[in-house]
Amino acid sequence: MARPDGGLIQETNLQYYAGAQIIYTSAPTTVYVFTFNTALSLGSSTSWNPFDADYTLNNFKIFTSPNGLNNWVEYTTTYTLLNNSTGSRITLGNAQPIGTYVKVQLKAEAVANNYGSYEYLSINDIVNNFIVGYVGQDKLIPRVNRTDVIFHAKRGLQEFSYDTLKSIKAQELSVPPSLSVTIPQDYVNYVKLSWVDMSGIKHTIYPTQLTSSPSNAPIQDNLGRIIQDNFEDNIEGTSQTNERWENFNTENITGLYPGGANNPDLYMDWWGESTWGFGGTYGQRYGGDPVNMQMNGWFNIDDARGTFNFSSDLAGKLIILEYISDGLAYDLDTKVPKMAEEAMYQHLLYSILSTRRDTAAIAPQYKRQRYAALRNAKIRLSNIKLDEIVQVMRGKSKWIKH
């Protein structure tokens, strides 16, 4: 049974599984305090009046009932919301009589964000716990500013996100006719790009070295000199490299002759040499480069424009972009798995001690403790399961294929 009285699990089963909380009105009132791990979000106000809000943008709905069992009616009269450390304080426009049940129901996406919350600790909890356990009289750190602890906590979360924490995100996108999609706002580096077939199966898209995306394309005169405008700046034109790559038939790279579905024995490599065969020779051309001998398409990154550029055979296809974030972009990201909690405390301890003049000499021994705690966190979060290893090893006698 969940404990709503301030135990380790703060939410009731109804709050966690159904995303709902019900409060009984024992006295006529307009104020109700709801306690969800997910903060309630009110629709954006369309004027200076705080009661003039678009409630369809909320991540929750309010219902009332005379018995709390059925006859739930959505409350659409004006109300206000205030989030603080004790919960979400909702003030209704009309006072509810004694015996009324008031329910807040999170919308589907807000309920999903709430699942698994017990697995993590917030940065705020990490900072508070560290100050309680390591800061004070007769402790390793006699005093420290809270802002310093927050700074080192954020830096630690950022570094842990790169190779320790589960910080991989995924976006499902469609490749437009321009063959370019925008790099995500919180992108640091990509993990994998794949296109998805009609069965929902992923096919890996590989980066290509056959082309690039020039950052600029200045216009030249007949003598090859770059032309400037009236402000003495170079006049920029359209990149012909990108246009040629978009119009290029990528089947010429893989080895399958254009229209090869009707004549599968004819192949052409990307430098123009063709060969004839009688079946069974596909992918076995002499001198073929395995990097280019695949049919899943290619991509390259245009850092200047902030886009992923794809080959023409991927136009209109559904792709999945898996990438690494630094863990600080959004509030939902700033959470630390409990299995890495000790590593974060050791990181804070070492970082603070190493930046102080009177404790810098003893910092190296805490650096070793930080390294050991981080190594343990990586092992715990690696999520290695014996059954999964056995399943993979069943194919150990087969040839390695990709």
Summary of the structure (lengths in Angstrom):
residues: 402
radius of gyration: 29.5
end to end distance: 48.9
largest distance: 89.1
contacts: 1028
relative contact order: 0.13
helix: 28%
strand: 26%
